[in-house]
Amino acid sequence: MEEESARHTCLKLEPKDSNSIFVKATWFASHFDLSVTDGLHAWICPASEDEVRDRAAQWDQPVPEYVALAERYLGFQQPDSVYGFANAGDGHKRLSWTFEKEGTKLQWRWKCQPAPDSKKTTAEILDFLMEANIRLSEEVLIKTQAFERLKVEVEKCLEQSEKISSEKIEFESALYAKFLEVLNSKKAKLRDLRAQLAKRDPADGKLPQEEESTDKTESFDDGSDDEKSEEESSKNVMGTSKGAQTSRSRGRKRTMRK
């Protein structure tokens, strides 16, 4: 399980007190292994779980946090850190790096022992770098091809967009021209109608109104004559009835006198 979860890094360092070196590291959850070469000699540092646990306890850190911080500085060179690779006697080397914590500058150091086979260790580091370079080149090639395909698609989309925009402008221009044509035709028809109305005789439009007023007057007079005749007849009837009543009353009075 640890081999499956292992992470590998390889960093080129320029320590302040030695020539350039390559540091290859294999990181696990609770320990790590270092391989260092300057191209001629090689050193190793197998940091066991017990050693990492003791170092983490000295710094009051959990083991995973300690390993993660070491990976941060040995997997990727930090510009604010000072790296060292100094002699430690008997062919050993001491790998160190600095970092700041809560405003205090601290230093971690790990002692590296000579590799049993310097050529083999150096070759392993170079093989790792070559494989990483090949993988990186393949990724760059794949991404470059993907970028080129995307670029072609973008150009096609832009071309199609410009075509659609041009067709839209042409359609709007044709529609506007058609609208103007219809509008001008309607205006011409309105001008013709106004001209025709202006040429007509003004008396033609007034005759029907005079005839209509004459008819209305005659009908009103006819109605008034009928009403007068009816009133006169009713008065005659009322006068006759009154005369009859008077003659009757006179006759009765004469009879009673007798």
Long-range contacts (C-beta under 8 A, 24 or more apart in sequence): 2-28, 2-29, 5-29, 7-71, 8-128, 9-71, 9-74, 9-75, 9-76, 10-125, 10-128, 10-129, 10-132, 11-74, 11-75, 11-76, 11-77, 12-77, 13-77, 13-83, 13-85, 14-83, 15-83, 15-84, 15-85, 15-86, 16-82, 16-83, 16-84, 17-84, 17-85, 17-86, 18-84, 18-85, 18-86, 21-85, 22-125, 22-129, 23-74, 23-95, 24-124, 24-125, 24-128, 25-71, 25-74, 25-75, 27-67, 27-71, 27-75, 28-67, 29-63, 29-64, 29-67, 30-63, 30-64, 30-67, 31-67, 32-67, 32-70, 32-71, 34-74, 34-95, 34-110, 34-112, 35-115, 35-121, 35-124, 35-125, 36-85, 36-93, 36-95, 36-112, 37-118, 37-121, 37-122, 37-125, 39-122, 40-118, 40-122, 41-114, 41-115, 41-118, 42-114, 42-115, 42-117, 42-118, 42-119, 42-121, 42-122, 42-125, 43-92, 43-93, 43-112, 43-113, 43-114, 43-115, 43-121, 44-112, 44-113, 44-114, 44-115, 44-121, 45-95, 45-110, 45-111, 45-112, 45-113, 47-110, 55-108, 69-99, 70-108, 73-97, 73-99, 73-108
